[in-house]
């Protein structure tokens, strides 16, 4: 493992308190379920990214540590518990992601709305960012989530289209772009966000092409981070991308017109999400 990928151990205190709260309220976080390398930092800072609709995904992406099998029915009390956790943690920017639920007619869009509304009721001054699935290509589900007026709409393309059969065999690159374009079309005032993992075997020219596709789809916020293998059963890391290359891609992203770019080895979709959204806001405010 390169020196730049070493992380300090989590400090006791807030780290343990966040873990206890998540357990007490019977919630899932992507921090734990996806074995995120930033969990120690984020929990120690008193924050977490909530993963709704259970801890089981209907897809088996080969980069993801979340368990894949037939899921349980939706929990109608989950929105209330997510909102309570956001209030008790004092979050000002609440990030809500999800497992993919291809078993549901709307892909879980109505449940997303219920969570957004519960959080808004409990912590009305907090921004709400959603990181959704592709809803199986149901654009009406995208519309439904956007009607709840999230402050950021995020859907990740994850990798370059050539690697989809290996990395995301049940997903579709064009379908993900269509979801992002729909967000921009239906709710142009809601910033659209997407991200990729690097180190899965992609070429730099392919990453640049995806970045151009994202801009064409109306994406304003971009995240680029290093793929790290969560277990020996998952795809191997093909390359450790140096921090200088991430910095170069960030500069290219700004030249392409992204309002805010987070590009570094440990960047993940929800990592410092509030700061990225704030950067976008300051950029657009200065233009206005």
PAZAPA-4460 file (N, C-alpha, C; in steps of 0.05 Angstrom, whole numbers, plus 32768, in hexadecimal, padded with zeros to 4 digits):
% residues 288
    n_x    n_y    n_z   ca_x   ca_y   ca_z    c_x    c_y    c_z   seq   type   mol
   8011   7FE8   8000   8000   8000   8000   8012   8019   8000     1      X     A
   800E   802B   7FED   801E   8043   7FED   801C   8054   8006     2      X     A
   8030   8063   800C   8031   8073   8025   8019   8086   8026     3      X     A
   8010   8091   800F   7FFB   80A5   8010   7FDF   8099   8016     4      X     A
   7FDE   807E   8018   7FC5   8071   801E   7FC3   8066   803B     5      X     A
   7FD6   806F   804B   7FD5   8067   8067   7FC3   807A   8076     6      X     A
   7FB3   806F   8088   7F9F   807F   8097   7FA5   807D   80B5     7      X     A
   7FA2   8092   80C5   7FA6   8090   80E1   7F8E   8081   80EE     8      X     A
   7F94   8075   8105   7F7F   8067   8114   7F6A   807B   811E     9      X     A
   7F51   8072   811F   7F3C   8083   8129   7F40   8089   8147    10      X     A
   7F39   80A1   814F   7F3A   80A9   816B   7F20   80A1   8179    11      X     A
   7F22   8099   8193   7F0A   8093   81A2   7EFA   80AD   81A6    12      X     A
   7EE2   80AA   81B1   7ED1   80C2   81B5   7EBB   80C2   81A1    13      X     A
   7EBB   80D7   8190   7EA5   80D9   817C   7EA3   80C1   816B    14      X     A
   7EBA   80B4   8164   7EB9   809C   8154   7EA7   8087   8160    15      X     A
   7EAB   8081   8179   7E9B   806D   8187   7E7E   8076   818A    16      X     A
   7E7A   8090   818F   7E5F   809A   8193   7E4E   8097   8179    17      X     A
   7E5A   809D   8162   7E4C   809A   8149   7E45   807C   8144    18      X     A
   7E58   806B   8149   7E52   804E   8146   7E3C   8045   8158    19      X     A
   7E3B   804E   8171   7E26   8047   8184   7E0B   8051   817A    20      X     A
   7E0A   806A   8170   7DF1   8075   8167   7DE6   8066   814F    21      X     A
   7DF7   8060   813C   7DEF   8051   8125   7DE3   8036   812D    22      X     A
   7DF1   8029   8140   7DE7   800F   814A   7DCD   8011   8159    23      X     A
   7DCB   8025   816A   7DB3   802A   817A   7D9B   802E   8169    24      X     A
   7D9E   803D   8153   7D88   8044   8141   7D84   802F   812B    25      X     A
   7D94   801A   812B   7D92   8005   8118   7D94   8010   80FB    26      X     A
   7DA9   8020   80F6   7DAD   802B   80DC   7DC5   801F   80CF    27      X     A
   7DC7   8023   80B5   7DDE   801B   80A5   7DED   8034   809C    28      X     A
   7E07   8032   809B   7E17   8048   808F   7E28   803B   8079    29      X     A
   7E2D   804B   8064   7E3F   8041   804F   7E5B   8040   805A    30      X     A
   7E60   804F   806F   7E7B   804F   807C   7E82   8033   8085    31      X     A
   7E6F   8025   8091   7E74   800A   809B   7E6E   7FF5   8086    32      X     A
   7E58   7FF7   8079   7E50   7FE2   8066   7E62   7FE0   804E    33      X     A
   7E6D   7FF7   8045   7E7F   7FF6   802E   7E9C   7FF6   8037    34      X     A
   7EA1   7FF4   8051   7EBD   7FF4   805B   7ECD   800C   8052    35      X     A
   7EC1   8023   8055   7ECE   803B   804C   7EE7   8041   805C    36      X     A
   7EFD   8048   804F   7F16   804E   805D   7F15   8068   806D    37      X     A
   7F00   8078   8068   7EFE   8091   8077   7EEC   8090   808F    38      X     A
   7EE3   8078   8096   7ED0   8076   80AC   7EDC   8081   80C6    39      X     A
   7EF5   807B   80CC   7F01   8085   80E4   7F01   80A3   80E5    40      X     A
   7F08   80B0   80D0   7F09   80CD   80CF   7EED   80D9   80D2    41      X     A
   7EDA   80CE   80C3   7EBF   80D9   80C3   7EB0   80D4   80DD    42      X     A
   7EB2   80BC   80E7   7EA5   80B6   8101   7EB2   80C7   8117    43      X     A
   7ECC   80CB   8116   7EDA   80DB   812B   7ED1   80F8   8129    44      X     A
   7EC9   8101   8111   7EBF   811C   810E   7EA1   811E   8114    45      X     A
   7E95   8108   811C   7E79   8108   8124   7E66   8108   810C    46      X     A
   7E6E   80FC   80F6   7E5C   80FB   80DF   7E5C   80DF   80D3    47      X     A
   7E48   80DA   80C2   7E45   80C0   80B5   7E33   80C3   809D    48      X     A
   7E36   80B1   808A   7E24   80B0   8072   7E10   809A   8075    49      X     A
   7DF7   80A0   8076   7DE2   808C   807B   7DDC   807D   8061    50      X     A
   7DDA   8063   8064   7DD3   8051   804D   7DB7   8045   8052    51      X     A
   7DA4   804E   8042   7D88   8046   8048   7D7F   802E   8038    52      X     A
   7D68   8024   803F   7D5B   800D   8032   7D68   7FF2   8039    53      X     A
   7D75   7FF2   8050   7D81   7FD9   8059   7D9E   7FD7   8053    54      X     A
   7DAA   7FC1   805B   7DC7   7FBD   8057   7DCD   7FA8   8041    55      X     A
   7DB9   7FA2   8031   7DBD   7F8D   801C   7DB6   7F99   8001    56      X     A
   7DC7   7F94   7FED   7DC3   7F9F   7FD3   7DBA   7F8A   7FBF    57      X     A
   7DAA   7F91   7FAC   7DA1   7F7D   7F98   7DB5   7F79   7F82    58      X     A
   7DCA   7F89   7F81   7DDF   7F86   7F6D   7DF9   7F7D   7F7A    59      X     A
   7E0A   7F73   7F6A   7E24   7F69   7F74   7E3B   7F75   7F66    60      X     A
   7E3E   7F90   7F68   7E55   7F9E   7F5C   7E6E   7F93   7F68    61      X     A
   7E82   7F8E   7F58   7E9A   7F80   7F61   7EAE   7F91   7F6F    62      X     A
   7EA8   7FAA   7F74   7EB9   7FBC   7F83   7EAE   7FC1   7F9F    63      X     A
   7E95   7FB9   7FA4   7E86   7FC2   7FBB   7E84   7FAD   7FD1    64      X     A
   7E88   7FB5   7FEA   7E88   7FA3   8000   7E6C   7F9E   800B    65      X     A
   7E58   7FAD   8002   7E3C   7FAA   800C   7E32   7F8E   8004    66      X     A
   7E25   7F80   8016   7E1B   7F65   8011   7E06   7F65   7FFB    67      X     A
   7E07   7F51   7FEA   7DF4   7F4F   7FD4   7DE4   7F35   7FD6    68      X     A
   7DC9   7F38   7FD9   7DB6   7F22   7FDA   7D9A   7F2F   7FD9    69      X     A
   7D85   7F1E   7FDB   7D6A   7F29   7FDB   7D66   7F38   7FF6    70      X     A
   7D5E   7F51   7FF4   7D5B   7F62   800C   7D41   7F5E   801B    71      X     A
   7D40   7F69   8033   7D28   7F69   8043   7D15   7F80   803A    72      X     A
   7CFB   7F7F   8041   7CE9   7F95   803A   7CF3   7FAF   8046    73      X     A
   7CEB   7FC5   803B   7CF2   7FDF   8045   7CE7   7FE3   8062    74      X     A
   7CF6   7FF1   8072   7CEF   7FF7   808D   7CE2   8013   808E    75      X     A
   7CC8   8015   8092   7CBA   802F   8092   7CC3   8042   80A7    76      X     A
   7CD0   8038   80BC   7CDA   8049   80D2   7CF6   8053   80CD    77      X     A
   7D03   8049   80B9   7D1F   8052   80B3   7D22   8070   80AF    78      X     A
   7D10   807D   80A0   7D13   809A   809C   7D14   80A9   80B7    79      X     A
   7D03   80A2   80CA   7D03   80AF   80E4   7D1D   80AC   80F2    80      X     A
   7D28   8093   80F1   7D41   808E   80FF   7D59   809C   80F2    81      X     A
   7D5A   809E   80D8   7D6F   80AD   80CA   7D6E   80CA   80D3    82      X     A
   7D55   80D5   80D3   7D52   80F1   80DB   7D5B   80F5   80F8    83      X     A
   7D54   80E3   810A   7D5C   80E5   8126   7D7B   80E4   8128    84      X     A
   7D87   80D3   8119   7DA5   80D1   811A   7DB1   80EB   8110    85      X     A
   7DA6   80F6   80FA   7DB1   8110   80F0   7DAE   8126   8105    86      X     A
   7D98   8126   8113   7D94   813B   8128   7DA7   8137   813F    87      X     A
   7DAA   811E   8148   7DBB   8119   8160   7DD8   811D   815A    88      X     A
   7DE0   8119   8140   7DFC   811E   8139   7E01   813C   8132    89      X     A
   7DEB   814B   8130   7DEE   8167   812A   7DF8   816C   810E    90      X     A
   7DF0   815C   80FB   7DFB   815E   80E0   7DEF   8177   80D2    91      X     A
   7E00   8184   80C3   7DF7   819B   80B3   7DF6   8194   8095    92      X     A
   7E02   817E   808E   7E01   8173   8072   7DFD   8155   8074    93      X     A
   7DE5   814C   806E   7DDD   8130   8072   7DDF   8122   8057    94      X     A
   7DF0   810D   8056   7DF3   80FE   803D   7DE4   80E3   8041    95      X     A
   7DD3   80DD   802E   7DC2   80C5   802F   7DC7   80B5   8015    96      X     A
   7DD3   809E   8019   7DD7   808C   8002   7DC6   8073   8006    97      X     A
   7DC9   805F   7FF4   7DB7   8049   7FF5   7DC3   8030   7FE8    98      X     A
   7DB9   8019   7FEF   7DBE   8001   7FDF   7DAC   8003   7FC7    99      X     A
   7DB3   7FF4   7FB2   7DA1   7FF2   7F9B   7D8A   7FDF   7FA1   100      X     A
   7D72   7FE7   7F9B   7D5B   7FD6   7FA1   7D4B   7FD1   7F87   101      X     A
   7D56   7FC0   7F76   7D49   7FB9   7F5D   7D2F   7FA9   7F61   102      X     A
   7D2A   7FA0   7F7A   7D12   7F91   7F80   7CFA   7FA3   7F84   103      X     A
   7CFE   7FBD   7F86   7CE8   7FD0   7F8B   7CDF   7FDD   7F71   104      X     A
   7CC5   7FE1   7F6E   7CBB   7FEC   7F55   7CC6   8007   7F4E   105      X     A
   7CCC   8017   7F62   7CD7   8032   7F5D   7CF4   8034   7F64   106      X     A
   7D01   801D   7F6A   7D1D   801D   7F71   7D23   8029   7F8D   107      X     A
   7D0D   802F   7F9C   7D11   803B   7FB6   7D0E   8059   7FB6   108      X     A
   7D05   8065   7FA0   7D03   8082   7F9F   7CF1   808E   7FB4   109      X     A
   7CDA   8081   7FB9   7CC7   808C   7FCD   7CD3   808B   7FE9   110      X     A
   7CE3   8077   7FEE   7CF1   8075   8008   7D05   808B   800B   111      X     A
   7D14   8091   7FF6   7D26   80A7   7FF6   7D17   80C1   7FFE   112      X     A
   7D00   80C5   7FF1   7CF1   80DD   7FF7   7CE9   80DE   8015   113      X     A
   7CE1   80C7   801F   7CD9   80C7   803C   7CF0   80CE   804E   114      X     A
   7D08   80C4   8047   7D20   80CB   8057   7D26   80E9   8055   115      X     A
   7D26   80F3   803D   7D2B   8110   8039   7D18   8121   804A   116      X     A
   7CFE   811A   8048   7CEA   8129   8056   7CED   8127   8075   117      X     A
   7CF4   810F   807E   7CF9   810B   809B   7D10   811C   80A5   118      X     A
   7D26   811B   8096   7D3E   812A   809E   7D38   8148   809D   119      X     A
   7D2A   8152   8089   7D23   816E   8087   7D11   8176   809F   120      X     A
   7D00   8165   80A8   7CEE   816B   80BE   7CFE   816C   80D8   121      X     A
   7D12   815A   80DC   7D20   8158   80F5   7D37   816D   80F6   122      X     A
   7D45   8171   80E0   7D5C   8184   80DF   7D58   8197   80C7   123      X     A
   7D45   81AA   80CA   7D3D   81BA   80B3   7D53   81CB   80A7   124      X     A
   7D68   81D1   80B6   7D7D   81E2   80AC   7D94   81D3   809E   125      X     A
   7D92   81B8   809F   7DA7   81A8   8093   7DA3   81A4   8075   126      X     A
   7DB9   81A3   8066   7DB7   819C   804A   7DB5   817E   8047   127      X     A
   7DA7   8175   8033   7DA3   8158   802F   7DAE   8151   8013   128      X     A
   7DC2   813F   8013   7DCE   8135   7FFA   7DC6   8118   7FF7   129      X     A
   7DBC   8110   7FDF   7DB5   80F5   7FDA   7DC8   80E9   7FC6   130      X     A
   7DD0   80D0   7FCB   7DE0   80C0   7FB9   7DCF   80A8   7FB1   131      X     A
   7DC4   80A9   7F99   7DB0   8095   7F92   7DBB   807F   7F80   132      X     A
   7DAC   806A   7F7D   7DB2   8055   7F69   7DA8   8060   7F4E   133      X     A
   7DAA   804F   7F39   7D9F   8058   7F1F   7D81   8052   7F1C   134      X     A
   7D75   8047   7F32   7D58   8040   7F32   7D51   802E   7F1A   135      X     A
   7D63   801E   7F11   7D5E   800D   7EFB   7D56   801B   7EE1   136      X     A
   7D5E   8035   7EDF   7D58   8045   7EC8   7D3D   8052   7EC9   137      X     A
   7D2E   8050   7EDF   7D14   805C   7EE1   7D17   807A   7EE6   138      X     A
   7D15   808A   7ED2   7D19   80A7   7ED5   7D03   80B4   7EE5   139      X     A
   7CEC   80A8   7EE6   7CD6   80B3   7EF7   7CDE   80B1   7F14   140      X     A
   7CEF   809D   7F1B   7CF8   809B   7F37   7D0C   80B2   7F3D   141      X     A
   7D1D   80B8   7F2A   7D2E   80CF   7F2D   7D1E   80E8   7F32   142      X     A
   7D09   80EC   7F22   7CF7   8103   7F25   7CEB   8104   7F41   143      X     A
   7CE3   80ED   7F4B   7CD6   80EC   7F65   7CE9   80F6   7F7B   144      X     A
   7D02   80EC   7F7A   7D15   80F5   7F8E   7D1B   8113   7F8C   145      X     A
   7D1D   811D   7F73   7D22   8139   7F6F   7D0B   814B   7F78   146      X     A
   7CF3   8140   7F77   7CDC   8150   7F81   7CDE   8156   7F9F   147      X     A
   7CEE   8146   7FAD   7CF3   814B   7FCA   7D08   8160   7FCE   148      X     A
   7D14   816A   7FB9   7D27   8181   7FB9   7D3F   817B   7FCB   149      X     A
   7D4E   8166   7FC5   7D68   8163   7FD3   7D7B   817A   7FCC   150      X     A
   7D8E   817F   7FDD   7DA1   8195   7FD8   7DB7   818C   7FC4   151      X     A
   7DBC   8173   7FC3   7DCF   8168   7FAF   7DC4   814D   7FA6   152      X     A
   7DC5   8148   7F8B   7DBD   812E   7F81   7DD6   8120   7F76   153      X     A
   7DDD   8109   7F81   7DF6   80FB   7F79   7DEF   80DF   7F6F   154      X     A
   7DFB   80D8   7F59   7DFB   80BC   7F4F   7E16   80B7   7F43   155      X     A
   7E23   80A2   7F4C   7E3E   809C   7F43   7E3F   808A   7F2A   156      X     A
   7E50   8092   7F17   7E55   8080   7F00   7E6A   806B   7F08   157      X     A
   7E7A   8071   7F1B   7E8E   805E   7F28   7EA7   8058   7F18   158      X     A
   7EA4   8052   7EFE   7EBB   804B   7EEE   7EB6   8052   7ED0   159      X     A
   7EC9   804C   7EC0   7EC7   8052   7EA3   7EB5   803C   7E96   160      X     A
   7EA8   8043   7E80   7E95   8030   7E73   7EA2   8015   7E6B   161      X     A
   7EBB   8015   7E63   7EC8   7FFC   7E5B   7EC9   7FE8   7E71   162      X     A
   7ECA   7FF1   7E8A   7ECD   7FDF   7EA1   7EB2   7FD7   7EAE   163      X     A
   7E9C   7FE1   7EA4   7E82   7FDB   7EB0   7E7D   7FBD   7EB1   164      X     A
   7E81   7FAD   7E9C   7E7B   7F90   7E9D   7E8A   7F82   7EB4   165      X     A
   7EA2   7F8C   7EBA   7EB2   7F7F   7ED0   7EAC   7F8B   7EEB   166      X     A
   7EA8   7FA5   7EEC   7EA5   7FB3   7F06   7E88   7FB6   7F0E   167      X     A
   7E77   7FBD   7EFC   7E5A   7FC1   7F02   7E49   7FB2   7EEE   168      X     A
   7E49   7F97   7EEE   7E3C   7F88   7ED9   7E1E   7F8C   7ED7   169      X     A
   7E11   7F95   7EEC   7DF4   7F99   7EEB   7DEC   7FB6   7EE7   170      X     A
   7E00   7FC7   7EE3   7DFB   7FE4   7EDE   7E00   7FEA   7EC1   171      X     A
   7DFB   8003   7EBA   7DFE   800B   7E9E   7E07   8028   7E9D   172      X     A
   7E1D   802E   7E90   7E28   8048   7E8F   7E15   805D   7E84   173      X     A
   7E09   8057   7E6D   7DF6   806A   7E61   7DDE   806F   7E73   174      X     A
   7DD6   805A   7E81   7DBF   805D   7E94   7DC6   8071   7EAA   175      X     A
   7DDF   806E   7EB5   7DE7   8080   7ECA   7DE9   809D   7EC0   176      X     A
   7DF4   80A1   7EA8   7DF5   80BB   7E9D   7DD8   80C7   7E99   177      X     A
   7DC6   80B6   7E91   7DAA   80BF   7E8E   7D9E   80C8   7EA8   178      X     A
   7DA4   80BA   7EBE   7D9B   80C2   7ED9   7DA6   80DE   7EE0   179      X     A
   7DBF   80E2   7EDB   7DCC   80FC   7EE1   7DC0   8113   7ED0   180      X     A
   7DBD   810D   7EB6   7DB2   8121   7EA4   7D95   8128   7EAB   181      X     A
   7D86   8114   7EB5   7D6B   8119   7EBD   7D6A   812C   7ED5   182      X     A
   7D7C   8128   7EE8   7D7D   8139   7EFF   7D82   8156   7EF6   183      X     A
   7D95   815A   7EE4   7D9A   8175   7EDB   7D83   8181   7ECC   184      X     A
   7D75   8170   7EBD   7D5E   8179   7EAD   7D46   8181   7EBF   185      X     A
   7D40   816F   7ED2   7D28   8173   7EE2   7D2C   8188   7EF8   186      X     A
   7D44   8188   7F04   7D4A   819A   7F1B   7D64   81A8   7F16   187      X     A
   7D65   81BB   7F04   7D7F   81C8   7EFD   7D8C   81D7   7F14   188      X     A
   7D7C   81DF   7F28   7D87   81ED   7F3F   7D93   81DB   7F54   189      X     A
   7D8E   81C1   7F51   7D9A   81AD   7F64   7DB5   81A4   7F58   190      X     A
   7DCB   81A8   7F65   7DE5   819F   7F59   7DE6   8181   7F57   191      X     A
   7DEF   8178   7F40   7DF2   815C   7F3A   7E0F   8153   7F3E   192      X     A
   7E13   813C   7F49   7E2E   8133   7F51   7E32   8116   7F48   193      X     A
   7E4B   810F   7F42   7E51   80F4   7F3B   7E6F   80EF   7F41   194      X     A
   7E77   80D5   7F41   7E92   80CF   7F47   7E9C   80B5   7F3C   195      X     A
   7EB6   80B2   7F3B   7EC3   809A   7F31   7ED8   8090   7F45   196      X     A
   7EDD   8076   7F45   7EF4   806A   7F52   7F0A   8066   7F3E   197      X     A
   7F22   806B   7F45   7F39   8067   7F33   7F4A   8050   7F3E   198      X     A
   7F58   8042   7F2C   7F69   802C   7F33   7F5D   8011   7F2D   199      X     A
   7F48   8010   7F1D   7F3B   7FF7   7F15   7F44   7FED   7EF9   200      X     A
   7F56   7FFC   7EED   7F60   7FF4   7ED3   7F59   8007   7EBD   201      X     A
   7F4D   801E   7EC4   7F46   8033   7EB1   7F5E   8041   7EA7   202      X     A
   7F5C   804D   7E8F   7F71   805E   7E85   7F6A   807B   7E8B   203      X     A
   7F7E   808D   7E8D   7F79   80A8   7E93   7F68   80B6   7E7E   204      X     A
   7F6C   80AF   7E64   7F5B   80BB   7E4F   7F3E   80B2   7E52   205      X     A
   7F39   809A   7E5C   7F1E   8091   7E61   7F11   80A1   7E78   206      X     A
   7F21   80A7   7E8D   7F16   80B8   7EA3   7F0F   80D3   7E99   207      X     A
   7F20   80DF   7E88   7F19   80F9   7E7D   7F00   80F9   7E6D   208      X     A
   7EFC   80E3   7E5D   7EE4   80E1   7E4D   7ECB   80DF   7E5E   209      X     A
   7ECD   80D0   7E74   7EB6   80CF   7E86   7EB1   80EA   7E93   210      X     A
   7EC5   80F8   7E9A   7EC2   8113   7EA5   7EB3   8125   7E91   211      X     A
   7EBA   8123   7E78   7EAD   8133   7E63   7E8F   812A   7E60   212      X     A
   7E8A   8110   7E62   7E6F   8106   7E61   7E5E   8111   7E78   213      X     A
   7E6A   8112   7E90   7E5D   811C   7EA7   7E56   8139   7EA4   214      X     A
   7E69   8149   7E9A   7E63   8165   7E96   7E4C   8169   7E82   215      X     A
   7E4D   8159   7E6C   7E38   815B   7E58   7E1C   8154   7E64   216      X     A
   7E1C   8142   7E78   7E03   813A   7E86   7DFB   814F   7E9A   217      X     A
   7E0B   8163   7E9F   7E04   8178   7EB2   7E0F   8175   7ECE   218      X     A
   7E21   8162   7ED2   7E2D   815E   7EEC   7E3F   8175   7EF4   219      X     A
   7E3B   817F   7F0C   7E4B   8196   7F16   7E60   818E   7F2B   220      X     A
   7E5B   817A   7F3A   7E6D   8172   7F50   7E79   8156   7F49   221      X     A
   7E93   8154   7F4B   7EA1   813C   7F43   7EB3   8132   7F59   222      X     A
   7EB2   8117   7F5E   7EC4   810B   7F71   7ED4   80F5   7F63   223      X     A
   7EEE   80F4   7F69   7F00   80DF   7F5F   7F11   80D5   7F76   224      X     A
   7F10   80BA   7F7A   7F1F   80AE   7F90   7F2C   8094   7F88   225      X     A
   7F3E   808A   7F98   7F4C   8071   7F93   7F3A   8059   7F9B   226      X     A
   7F37   8046   7F89   7F2A   802D   7F91   7F3C   801D   7FA3   227      X     A
   7F31   8013   7FB9   7F3F   8002   7FCC   7F2F   7FE8   7FCF   228      X     A
   7F3C   7FD2   7FCC   7F2F   7FB8   7FCD   7F24   7FB2   7FE9   229      X     A
   7F0A   7FAE   7FEC   7F00   7FA9   8007   7F05   7F8D   8012   230      X     A
   7F0A   7F7A   8000   7F0F   7F5E   8009   7F1C   7F4F   7FF2   231      X     A
   7F28   7F38   7FF7   7F34   7F28   7FE1   7F20   7F1E   7FCC   232      X     A
   7F06   7F1F   7FD3   7EF2   7F16   7FC0   7EEA   7F2C   7FAC   233      X     A
   7EF4   7F44   7FB0   7EED   7F5A   7F9F   7F03   7F5F   7F8A   234      X     A
   7EFD   7F70   7F77   7F10   7F76   7F62   7F2A   7F80   7F6D   235      X     A
   7F41   7F78   7F62   7F5A   7F82   7F6B   7F5F   7F9F   7F63   236      X     A
   7F71   7FAC   7F71   7F7A   7FC7   7F69   7F8E   7FC3   7F52   237      X     A
   7F88   7FD0   7F3C   7F9B   7FCE   7F25   7FB1   7FE2   7F26   238      X     A
   7FAC   7FF9   7F34   7FC0   800E   7F35   7FB9   8021   7F4C   239      X     A
   7FCE   8029   7F5B   7FCB   803E   7F6F   7FD2   8058   7F62   240      X     A
   7FBE   8069   7F60   7FC0   8083   7F52   7FCD   8097   7F65   241      X     A
   7FE2   80A4   7F5C   7FF1   80B6   7F6D   7FE1   80D0   7F71   242      X     A
   7FE5   80DC   7F89   7FD7   80F5   7F8F   7FDA   810B   7F79   243      X     A
   7FF2   810C   7F6D   7FF7   8120   7F58   7FE4   811C   7F40   244      X     A
   7FDE   8103   7F3A   7FCC   80FE   7F23   7FAF   8106   7F2A   245      X     A
   7FA8   8101   7F43   7F8D   810A   7F4C   7F8C   8129   7F4A   246      X     A
   7FA1   8136   7F52   7FA1   8154   7F51   7F9F   815D   7F34   247      X     A
   7FAD   814F   7F22   7FAB   8157   7F05   7F8F   8154   7EFB   248      X     A
   7F81   813E   7F03   7F66   813A   7EFA   7F53   814F   7F06   249      X     A
   7F58   8157   7F1E   7F48   816D   7F2A   7F4B   8186   7F1A   250      X     A
   7F63   818D   7F12   7F67   81A5   7F02   7F58   81A3   7EE7   251      X     A
   7F5A   818B   7EDB   7F4B   8187   7EC2   7F2D   8189   7EC6   252      X     A
   7F23   817F   7EDD   7F07   8181   7EE2   7EFD   819E   7EE4   253      X     A
   7F0D   81AF   7EF1   7F05   81CB   7EF3   7F06   81D8   7ED7   254      X     A
   7F1A   81D0   7EC7   7F1B   81DB   7EAC   7F03   81D3   7E9B   255      X     A
   7EF9   81BB   7EA1   7EE1   81B1   7E92   7EC8   81BF   7E9A   256      X     A
   7EC8   81CC   7EB2   7EB1   81DB   7EBA   7EA3   81D0   7ED3   257      X     A
   7EAE   81BC   7EE0   7EA2   81B3   7EFA   7EA4   81C9   7F0E   258      X     A
   7E8F   81CD   7F1E   7E8F   81E2   7F32   7EA0   81DB   7F4A   259      X     A
   7EA2   81C1   7F50   7EB3   81B8   7F67   7EBC   819B   7F61   260      X     A
   7ED5   8196   7F67   7EE1   817C   7F62   7EF0   8173   7F7B   261      X     A
   7EEB   815B   7F84   7EFB   814E   7F9A   7F09   8137   7F8D   262      X     A
   7F24   8138   7F8B   7F33   8124   7F7D   7F4C   811E   7F8D   263      X     A
   7F4D   8107   7F9B   7F63   80FF   7FAC   7F5F   80E2   7FB3   264      X     A
   7F74   80D4   7FBC   7F71   80B7   7FC1   7F5A   80AF   7FD3   265      X     A
   7F55   80BD   7FE9   7F41   80B5   7FFC   7F26   80C2   7FF7   266      X     A
   7F23   80D1   7FE1   7F09   80DD   7FDB   7EF4   80C7   7FD6   267      X     A
   7EDD   80CA   7FE2   7EC5   80BA   7FDC   7EAE   80CD   7FD8   268      X     A
   7E97   80C2   7FCF   7E80   80D3   7FC8   7E78   80E5   7FDE   269      X     A
   7E77   80DA   7FF6   7E6C   80EA   800D   7E82   80F6   801E   270      X     A
   7E9B   80F2   8017   7EB2   80FC   8027   7EB3   811A   8025   271      X     A
   7EB0   8128   803B   7EB0   8146   803C   7E9B   8151   8028   272      X     A
   7E84   8143   8026   7E70   814B   8012   7E66   8167   8017   273      X     A
   7E63   8170   8030   7E5A   818B   8035   7E6D   81A0   802B   274      X     A
   7E88   819A   802E   7E9B   81AD   8024   7E9B   81B0   8006   275      X     A
   7E97   8199   7FF8   7E96   819A   7FDB   7E7D   81AA   7FD1   276      X     A
   7E66   81A5   7FDE   7E4E   81B4   7FD7   7E52   81D2   7FDD   277      X     A
   7E5F   81D8   7FF3   7E64   81F4   7FF9   7E76   8201   7FE5   278      X     A
   7E8A   81F2   7FDB   7E9C   81FD   7FC6   7E8C   8203   7FAD   279      X     A
   7E7A   81F1   7FA5   7E69   81F6   7F8E   7E59   820F   7F92   280      X     A
   7E4D   8212   7FAA   7E3C   8229   7FB0   7E4C   8243   7FAE   281      X     A
   7E65   8243   7FB8   7E75   825B   7FB7   7E7D   8262   7F9B   282      X     A
   7E82   824D   7F8B   7E89   8252   7F6F   7E72   825E   7F5F   283      X     A
   7E5A   8252   7F62   7E43   825D   7F54   7E3B   8278   7F5E   284      X     A
   7E3E   827D   7F78   7E37   8297   7F83   7E49   82AD   7F78   285      X     A
   7E63   82A6   7F74   7E76   82BA   7F6A   7E70   82C1   7F4D   286      X     A
   7E66   82AC   7F3E   7E5E   82B1   7F22   7E46   82C3   7F21   287      X     A
   7E32   82BE   7F32   7E1A   82CE   7F33   7E21   82EB   7F3A   288      X     A
***
